[in-house]
Amino acid sequence: FTRDPASGENVFYGEYLFNAQGEDVVAGTRTPHPISELKKEDPKIYKQLDNFRKILDKHYKEMMDIEFTIQQGKLWMLQCRVGKRTGFAAIKMAVDMVGEKLISKKEAISRIDPNQLNQLLRPIFDTTEKQKATSSGKLLATGLNAGPGAASGKIALTAHDAELMAAKGDSVILVRIETSPEDIKGMDASEGILTARGGMTSHAALVARQMGKVCVAGCGALKINYKEKTVGVEGSNVVIKEGDFISIDGSTGEVINGKLETKPSEVIQVLISKTMKPQNSEVYKTYASLMKWADNLRMMNVRTNADQPDQASNAIAFGAEGIGLCRTEHMFFGGDRITAVRKMIVSDSVEDRKAALAELLPHQRADFEGIFKAMNGYPVTIRTLDPPLHEFLPHEPKEVKLLASELGISEKKLKDKIESLGEFNPMLGFRGCRLGVVYPEITEMQARAIIEAAVNVAKKGIKVKPEIMIPLVGHVNEYKLQEEIVRTVAKEVMNEKGKKINYLVGTMIELPRAALTADEIAEKAEFFSFGTNDLTQTTFGLSRDDAGKFLPLYVQRDIIQTDPFEALDQTGVGQLVEMGTNKGRSARPNLKVGICGEHGGEPSSV
């Protein structure tokens, strides 16, 4: 290789054998010598070969994989081709070649696959240690590489156990059949997340990527038994228990029995943990150069998904220009606020609901204040409550009994309430703006929390730019009802506090009807954010949680090119995005438009 394909260093890298054919090197039947030893064995030939590698490197302006032979003292060049490399090496070589005036900054950026950038940011396993583990039979199974990086820790089979173990100082891997919003605190406490069900856009995968957690999803070979607190593997006698160590590689989807040590990313050490100075990290310098060039060339603004101040601060460190989606429901699981949420859900009257929401208000306000402070003048798009209410209630008999006792109601009444909230298809049911239409007091509380927080932070001299987003709007009248509540509450708060702030109200476009009537909606909405996960579901008529049973076969048989939940279906769903944008801007020319689905972080979709 004309450069080191693992590290990207501009050094001659390769192997050779005397009295052998090229096949002997590749087959591994003999141990080859590093190319540097040829310099001692035959300095003249080595100098000639090193000169050729420099010529090829400069001519092709690429790292080349070259083959040569030495016959009767004469060097013969056989062939060359562009060499394969690690993501780490690809980035270093691209940046170095700009410095060597071989390629332009634009060319350097175009050479790098965005997924390769993840290798600079994620913790990794020591290659030798991982190889030893897999070759000794410790590889348990392989799932979907849903959240890049490497993590090792003790198995926790419930979110509660994960919290308790993490509180004791243990590194934890949360292992679940599938996750739900109720698992948020356990996911946050864990180093990594492993699920037996779900795809690349499952709850586990979405939240893990947002939290920066390592994740392997849809690992169907795992047999998780909550009752016995064990994890088995299909076709194997191996059984591991809660508390045993397990290691997951979110970049490859591999699940390995036992503990493997990880190496932290230097970029993370510089930007997030602040344990390394920028000038002391060549890796960070390479990363910083590349991102600066990208910022100068890009034509789009980039925001982050964040629900907590620490997530917001981390995103700013990485160059985000605001929050594009703050999911308020994730905040409901912190501290004792889930009890207030559950009180609200089981309430029989508007008065009781308002009383429960009043308990929740100061928590939500404090959350938003923290986020506004962390964003320091950058815009923050906050989505009002979206998930169906049954997701906030327990379903296990023990937990139902405990909650009934906490709320001071009979177990039967609670069971009846949970049963009444059950739906055949929750994703198309009582959720999103429909919750706010039936229970306007929920929207009132959230609007008050957002505006009060914004005013409080603004009074401290910190700029705020709140943007309130109404989810799952299918008809303009739904939007009008919710917008009226938001604006009425905002006016009340600003009058009460004697300070005005600027804010926007907009909507998510995640239903085909919303895209088709976007001109009507844009007459009132000040911004659109395309929720392409749900828009894909409702356009294809697919459930993203169940489609994993047949979508891989569709891709395999070329019925579709890619999983539409991983990469945007540009022909169908993309047409709705284009139509929604054009129709929206025909009614409101300055309409701000964005994407807040997972597709916003998928290169081909962008």
Steps between C-alpha positions, in 0.01 A plus 500: 500500500624847420379608849404317818138379441434466875639828636516713183865591565702595191737207534573204275291213632494138389642149511719275286639148480812366331475190281122520490200605293252771589244234589725383785479844661121518465429141606695533824683170451824680586566798722603797284756765593416870545605703195740703717726193529554504123701817555759290685477197269528691174544878545520566124170324417330653804602851392369433149171360636457789746553743213229325295252514791559879526446543125176296511375683810550839335371393159174344624471738798377198695633226722577216261516127561800383294635157408859437396750221450877482499639256249873442448578828671258705291188676637177450308185701578199272439189703575346772718152598610341733755558337839245422767545681829346558842277803555768645724762464224265640233456823697868544581607436139242744360611777740870427443460507120348848523809608695720338234307696232396178325123555533259783583305533824179425312652180357621399847150527643342314208738206552383436854196289570316670791483164679881497503490815711336295776824308542664820626226556757415161644681288757650191343612157616866415493527309172731227633288439809180479295661259253609275788147497644327416170752232402455331840125459440372795702303651210139439606296651217483785250219755477452839331779756547255765622730724708871507410775448754598242759368435849561242768308456825281292725168380364189675637166361381282791619545876493460507879780246547719699262453813713577315824812332357626825347443679832738247657764595245455203267526530124168370368365358175120519496372183334131505405269313263406853388507842666229761558495860629467357851858368469652846443669534839647151479624567147661821617674317785639231268816493291323312224162358398431155353156391378365177353232679297478821299679652205725795423218744579361317803465688828827352627693600187355854481554586865843332515629709210360817655658418836825398331463148636638187338213286373446161339135448407293217354732226624242225447730214606481619862249325724428742785318360802395778739359256757819295533720807433700322230607552140538195279613465140307308237682182394743522793520374858647830618287672767609825661337660802412852607816648651734308268725701268416538133658712225327650196648652185250749363708548185477132397198373696710235680408382850790348694495305827716654772671832561711679239683826572418804286707794384340849523496726196745792520239726338263427789779562751564845351142618439290329768697372798768772458768253615728576205618829353432552128868566424594163649278294270589448136170314457304801623698739277416284198133492602488877561655579158250280321197645681615856437521429126156336507353806676638727226359286219161384631172660396276375782473576870546209738317466830487220754243284677533569874274471805747597776746787560803267490391362161454859377847605623661197335328579171621862510856371558462297181377804304120473514315826430196429711262225607279369222302264721458501877268214600315618811374150587853382584509759778197338663704206624745700711475502881148472643336682210379171347261472797345838410470388136324182608268695731404715204429196281274324751314818600123497451448876480657807343567637850693189605697503174590865547609431859731221382634717217567781752737258680676438170526867396803601714693192383434574134584868548832412669582257217440765236695763695800266506475440126458871413805586713709227338397608149587866580304670222477210255144403396328216688212311336286338769240241401188482715394160636494237226486134621175322592426526872511125565879514453530684832312234697639168628372167368667247731260387782749587778558849363126557449434404864779730624376795291140455617628522857709811421205676333254398772259329262379141470698254292185429297452866413859525378474178301177625340669828408801322345265271307293796375813665361601188306490538121524262206741735322640758746716672236180602318296551815455746783832686491665821378280807461195277559598486869506880512165529324325267748705615802586867426632536855806291400592747225428790736741365763776432249463839329513672841811303602678590174414872500559547875840333464587714198401823677689403819818427303460813285477711817851378588632651178519173306347498153221247444333377181220258587316324218190303604417210271158330482530130403290274276288773341289361215251786466557873525219531757691274740795735470284811548355366827844422641660822377223706660570335838876564468460866403239570769721349772810677365322837513384433859851404616669800337242734656547337841877526484518838330735384226445410137698245304487390139390144433374290211220245474520234230422139431637162406400373158481125556173401335437491123193724540712765669740503202209514255339795682824670605395830340197520733709412805778747408253788507517459878817297573830693510718196436482139383704208623454180303473203734617253239482193728123528536460638147669183372271282715183671384603524134604134469235374744779333700553461872869565559494272805361203305642554150829336602330164437490555125686818398844331498358248249363787289849650483660160437264433208541853360131581550630818662859625493533585871298484820287820475543559874879510458524707179226733377281362221570791266252389232195474726554660842748745347232618261275582797786693664554697178127559455456608862792742475384654170137529609601642838725763346233595247294622798793620716813575292730529804381167651783328690514132405697216656507127560491360853472131421796260504544568129644841590817320608516253210741614226310396185177651638670833574 
